[in-house]
Structure formats: structure tokens, C-alpha cells
Amino acid sequence: MSNATVAPRAQPQRADQPQFGERLIEGAAWILSLFVVGLFRIVDSSIDLHIFGYEHMAALLRASRPFLIVVWHGRGLLPVFFFQGLPLVIYTSHARDGSFRRGSRAMRRITLAALQHLGYHVLDAARFPSESRGVIRFLQSLEHGRGGVIAADGPSGPMFRAKPGAAFVAKKTGVALVPVGAGLQHAMVMESWDQFELPVPFTRGALVIGEPVDVPDDIDDARLDALSKQLETALNDLTARAEVEAFSVAKR
């Protein structure tokens, strides 16, 4: 009989371990986002908000026409809270090169969970095998009649510079682009690329909704780029007006 010892067989790693950890993190983000949403609801209820141009939105709703609300990334909080009652989908891009830091990933999870608590249908690019797959699903949602929200300069800027995404989506789906400018009299500004604004309780704010922009499905690349520049100008003008209105309402 051989005296050779037999090495103990390595225990196979349970396949559900990573999934369990992932679910635990998602559960924690979901619970924390409930607190965040509750806090922002309190702040939102204290804001003296003035709305301009809602007749443009009302006309689209009466016509049952799908639309895509276009905002600047750093000024998106007021529009997100104001439009939360509408059946809108939000697509969020995801960096696939490992550039997300741990803190950024945690903040992203909390933000997406908060949007779901507010009633938005969130399409997270991280859940798709590729960015293009996520974009296709977003286009399909809009083609089936859902409205949407998109940040013209997101997800990484530069700030107040429109990327071609909004115009491209409108070309493919036929939705109307609705630019919305937001302004706050007093806000806390985060140290981020978009200088994201958080409203101070009891401040004054303004939303200015612009006229819908139609994008023909046969538009060529040159005209599509020109339309993106037009959208950028419109958003900057609406944002400037919203800021003026947010500061001027105190004098009325």
C-alpha cells in the first residue's frame, strides 16, 4: 500500500456568493435612498417654485405625443422632482473602463434607487452587456410611447455643452425634445464636474420650459450637429432666464 498522502480537494466556491454580496449592497443603497428621497421631498416642499412655459408641455400631453425632457446635468434636480408624476424613463450611462471610484459607484447606486423611488423607470447601462445594448433598450422604450429625461451634457461633460445624444435619440424615435432650464436663488454647489446644485430649504426656484424641438428622421449628420448646437443655445438661454426669475420673484 502506498504511503503517499492525498491533498485535500479544494472546496468549490459557491456561485451565489458574489450575487449575495451584490444584493446586499443594492439593498443597503435602496434603504439609504429612501432616506435621501424623504429628505429631498421635505426640502422640495419648502421651495417657492415658479413655472414658465408649461403650456408647451400641456400641448404635448393633450396630443399624447412622447417627448424627451432635456436638462443640464448639474441643474437636473428641480426638473426631476417636478416631472416625477409622468411615466418617464431615464437612461444612465456607465463607464466600463474601471474609472469609477468606490465612492462614485456607491453614490451612483443611491441616485438610481432614488430615481426609482420617485417613480421613474431607470435603465442602468451597467446591467447591459454593452452600452449599445442599453441605448437600444432606451430607444425601444421611447418608441413604445414612454417619455424620457436626458442630460444634454451628461454623464461626464463638459458642463453646459450639448452632446449629440438627445438629437440622435429624437431622430431615431420621433419624440419631441423639450429643453428645460432651472434656476435657484440659493443652493449648495457640489465639487463635481457639473457643479451640481442642491436647493437650500425655503429658497426660490424657477423652471422655464422651452418650445418643443422636432428632429426629422431623414436629417443628415451635419444638420444633426447644427441642431445639437441650437439645443445647447436654447438650454443656456432657458437656464439664464430661470436664474433671473429665481432672483426676481423676491422683488414682486
Secondary structure, DSSP 8 states (H G I E B T S, - for coil): --------------THHHHHHHHHHHHHHHHHHHHHHHHHHHHHHH-EEEEE-HHHHHHHHHTT--EEEEE-GGG-HHHHHHTTTS-EEEEE----SS---HHHHHHHHHHHHHHHHTT-EEEEGGGSSSHHHHHHHHHHHHHTT-EEEEETTTTT--TT---THHHHHHHHH--EEEEEEEEESSEEE-SSTT--EEE-TT-EEEEEE---B---TT--HHHHHHHHHHHHHHHHHHHHHHHHHHHHGGG-
